Amino acid sequence: MDIVVNGRNSEISDRFRAHVEDKLARIDKYDQRQKIHRVEVEVTHAANPRQHDQTARVEMTLRSKGPVIRAEAASTDQHSALDLAVDKLESRLRRVNDRKRISRGKHRPASLAEALPPELANPVPEEEDPLVRDVAGIQVQGDGPIVVREKTHAAEPMTLEQALYEMELVGHDFYLFVEKDSMRPSAVYLRKGYDYGVIHLDVSE
């Protein structure tokens, strides 16, 4: 398992890199089942006196033969932010393993709600990140200039149930996917009251 640690607005010491590797040793027990080949760790420091309790942010992206799993956390320093992020990452890995055990059992669940643990079937929305604000429809981090991040992901056709599952693993309130039956670009999103919505794009002429 390769571990890549990068810093934004700061240099990452060899000592902290070693500390990250020690912390991620906790997920070794999931490696045999998940075939984890890479964990990307990004550490960001934003000196903002109005957000002194969230000056350090750690974002983790786990890549394996299965779905991509993300976790992020912010705290007063990079060590405590790392601890929180690793806890989230391990929790999401545990959900993947639990789901695999259920789906391979004698009594396969009939619905997504039955397959997921209670805290995932009825998710509690995370607190809004105070470092992120909305400016003219664009998310801006901190008090700095507007930064638009563009990402491209490979998309394999999947069912709505699988898209909901993938959305929970990356910790987002929406997920873009290609619906397997219709092959239409679609988006599933979390609504108020823990309900889900889905949007389909009709690309036919």
C-alpha distance (Angstrom), angle and dihedral (degrees) to the residues before:
residue distance angle dihedral
M1 . . .
D2 3.80 . .
I3 3.80 117.2 .
V4 3.81 116.9 -159.7
V5 3.81 118.2 -171.2
N6 3.80 120.5 -169.4
G7 3.79 131.4 174.9
R8 3.79 131.1 -144.8
N9 3.81 116.9 -155.9
S10 3.80 89.6 -2.4
E11 3.78 145.6 57.5
I12 3.80 119.1 -108.2
S13 3.79 114.5 -135.8
D14 3.79 123.4 -138.5
R15 3.79 88.0 -119.6
F16 3.80 92.0 58.5
R17 3.83 91.2 45.7
A18 3.80 88.6 55.2
H19 3.80 89.1 47.6
V20 3.81 90.3 53.9
E21 3.80 90.7 51.6
D22 3.81 90.6 50.7
K23 3.81 91.3 50.9
L24 3.80 93.6 47.4
A25 3.79 89.9 53.2
R26 3.82 83.7 84.6
I27 3.81 90.3 73.3
D28 3.81 94.7 52.7
K29 3.80 88.6 96.0
Y30 3.81 89.0 66.0
D31 3.80 94.6 48.6
Q32 3.81 96.7 85.6
R33 3.79 91.7 56.3
Q34 3.80 99.1 34.8
K35 3.83 100.5 35.7
I36 3.79 91.9 -138.7
H37 3.80 110.6 -161.3
R38 3.81 103.6 170.1
V39 3.80 141.8 17.7
E40 3.80 117.5 -168.3
V41 3.81 116.1 -158.0
E42 3.80 122.0 -170.0
V43 3.80 120.7 -172.2
T44 3.81 119.1 -162.4
H45 3.79 127.2 -171.4
A46 3.80 119.1 -163.0
A47 3.77 114.6 178.7
N48 3.78 101.5 -148.7
P49 3.83 116.3 150.7
R50 3.80 90.6 -158.1
Q51 3.81 90.3 58.4
H52 3.80 99.7 38.1
D53 3.80 91.9 145.4
Q54 3.82 91.9 59.4
T55 3.79 104.1 39.2
A56 3.82 93.2 124.5
R57 3.79 123.7 55.2
V58 3.81 127.7 -174.4
E59 3.80 120.9 -164.3
M60 3.81 121.0 -171.4
T61 3.79 128.9 -167.3
L62 3.80 118.5 -172.2
R63 3.79 118.3 -160.4
S64 3.77 121.7 -166.2
K65 3.80 141.3 139.1
G66 3.81 86.5 -74.7
P67 3.80 131.6 53.3
V68 3.79 122.5 -38.6
I69 3.81 110.5 -99.7
R70 3.81 122.3 -157.3
A71 3.78 134.1 -171.6
E72 3.78 132.6 173.3
A73 3.79 137.3 177.5
A74 3.81 139.5 174.3
S75 3.79 130.4 -149.7
T76 3.79 144.1 146.6
D77 3.82 93.3 -74.9
Q78 3.79 138.5 14.7
H79 3.80 94.5 -107.5
S80 3.79 95.9 57.9
A81 3.83 90.9 40.6
L82 3.81 88.1 53.3
D83 3.80 91.4 52.1
L84 3.80 91.7 52.2
A85 3.81 93.2 46.7
V86 3.81 93.1 49.4
D87 3.82 89.9 50.5
K88 3.82 90.2 54.2
L89 3.80 92.6 45.5
E90 3.80 92.5 50.9
S91 3.81 90.9 47.3
R92 3.81 91.4 54.2
L93 3.80 91.9 46.4
R94 3.79 88.5 52.6
R95 3.81 89.6 53.4
V96 3.80 90.3 54.0
N97 3.80 91.4 51.8
D98 3.80 92.8 45.5
R99 3.79 90.7 50.8
K100 3.81 91.8 50.8
R101 3.80 91.9 50.6
I102 3.81 91.1 50.5
S103 3.81 94.9 47.0
R104 3.81 92.0 50.1
G105 3.79 94.6 47.8
K106 3.78 127.3 100.9
H107 3.81 94.0 -100.8
R108 3.77 109.1 49.8
P109 3.83 111.9 -161.5
A110 3.76 117.6 -110.1
S111 3.80 96.6 -140.6
L112 3.79 143.0 27.1
A113 3.81 92.3 -108.5
E114 3.80 91.1 57.4
A115 3.81 92.6 48.4
L116 3.79 96.6 51.6
P117 3.80 127.7 71.7
P118 3.84 115.4 -104.2
E119 3.80 95.1 -101.8
L120 3.82 90.3 54.0
A121 3.80 96.7 41.0
N122 3.83 88.0 53.0
P123 3.80 102.5 29.0
V124 3.76 121.6 -164.2
P125 3.82 108.9 -136.9
E126 3.78 113.5 -117.0
E127 3.77 118.7 -119.6
E128 3.78 114.0 -89.1
D129 3.77 112.1 -96.3
P130 3.82 106.0 -111.2
L131 3.81 90.3 -156.3
V132 3.78 91.6 65.2
R133 3.82 120.9 70.9
D134 3.79 132.9 175.6
V135 3.79 117.5 -118.0
A136 3.80 116.7 -179.4
G137 3.77 91.0 -29.0
I138 3.84 94.0 -47.8
Q139 3.80 122.6 108.8
V140 3.80 111.9 -124.3
Q141 3.80 123.6 -168.6
G142 3.81 117.6 -138.1
D143 3.79 123.3 -31.5
G144 3.79 95.6 -52.8
P145 3.81 129.3 104.2
I146 3.79 122.2 -61.6
V147 3.80 112.3 -80.4
V148 3.78 119.3 -169.9
R149 3.79 113.9 -160.7
E150 3.79 117.4 -156.2
K151 3.79 121.1 -161.3
T152 3.79 133.5 -179.3
H153 3.80 120.9 -159.3
A154 3.77 132.2 -174.3
A155 3.81 109.8 -113.9
E156 3.78 123.5 -151.0
P157 3.81 116.6 -170.8
M158 3.80 111.3 -100.1
T159 3.77 141.9 167.6
L160 3.79 123.9 -99.8
E161 3.80 90.1 -107.9
Q162 3.81 91.4 55.0
A163 3.82 90.9 47.5
L164 3.82 90.8 54.3
Y165 3.78 89.6 50.1
E166 3.83 92.8 49.2
M167 3.82 90.6 48.6
E168 3.80 91.2 55.8
L169 3.80 91.6 49.9
V170 3.79 94.7 55.8
G171 3.81 92.0 44.0
H172 3.80 96.2 -125.1
D173 3.80 129.6 134.2
F174 3.82 91.8 -133.7
Y175 3.80 137.4 35.7
L176 3.81 131.3 -164.9
F177 3.79 117.9 -145.4
V178 3.81 145.4 148.1
E179 3.80 111.3 -106.3
K180 3.79 110.0 -124.4
D181 3.82 99.0 -142.2
S182 3.80 99.9 44.4
M183 3.85 99.4 22.3
R184 3.82 88.2 -136.2
P185 3.82 122.5 145.8
S186 3.80 105.2 -107.8
A187 3.79 141.9 174.3
V188 3.79 128.6 -150.9
Y189 3.81 118.4 -160.9
L190 3.79 141.4 -180.0
R191 3.80 115.1 -108.7
K192 3.79 129.5 -164.9
G193 3.77 114.2 -75.7
Y194 3.82 92.7 35.6
D195 3.80 92.7 -77.5
Y196 3.79 122.3 137.6
G197 3.79 129.8 -132.7
V198 3.78 130.9 -164.9
I199 3.82 131.1 -155.1
H200 3.82 123.1 -161.7
L201 3.81 125.4 -163.1
D202 3.79 117.9 -142.7
V203 3.82 104.7 -145.8
S204 3.81 96.0 170.9
E205 3.79 117.3 117.0
